[in-house]
Amino acid sequence: MARGVVRGLGIAVLIAGLGLLGWVGWQYFGTGFTSNHKMDQGEQDLRDRWTGKVPDKTPKTAGTAVVLLRIPKFGKDWEKPVVEGVGKDDLAKGIGHYPDTQLPGEPGNFALAGHRVTHGSPFGKLLDLAKGDQVIVETADSVYTYELDASPRDLTVKPGDTWVLDPVPGKPAEVPTASTLTLTTCQDLFHSPDRSVAFAHLTKVAKK
């Protein structure tokens, strides 16, 4: 009797362990496959709208691709869509734009969030960036080049530190006159609530 109970418990633990491994595998690999497909599709859909291949009647709602992001340090082929919103479903489709922040080139703060792990890990190497590295944002009619003020490794904030999203970060009463880019991601690889943050300033605007 006791031997049967022990055997049953062992089987249950084994099944639970396999289930956990399967869940971890899906989170780290399966979500990457599906999200990379969604990002590729979002990028293509956005370019089709820009070139007039399809009517640009898509409402700018959550999950809709709005601009393209390039970070030269990540390689010449690295390009990701930025979607409206930073909810779970939005970040599975690309890098998310905080809806209450400004758009590229506007006075104020164009603030973005992206995963370091899972869902394609678009910001997987974000902490490798250093002061002076470029971040390029392409819209329907312009290309904006920003330059990092510091590495994301240098600033970690708590979830409640929303000052990083202010039009002038940390100065809520100040009226913005310059265009700022803010990049946010998980501080570590295990879904810590803390966030690594980097600010960048606009250095160049080129019309397409």
Buried (B, 14 or more C-beta within 10 A) or exposed (E): EEEEEEEEEEEEEEEEEEEEEEEEEBBBEBBBEBBBEBBBBBBEBBBEBBEEEEEEEEEEEBBBBBBBBBBEEBEEEEBBBBBBBBEEEBBBBBBBBBBEBBBBBBBBBBBBBBBBBBBBBBBBBBBEBBEEBBBBBBBEEBBBBBBBBBBBBEBBBEEEBEEBBBBBBEEEEEEBEEBBBBBBBBBEEEEEEEBBBBBBEBEEEEEE
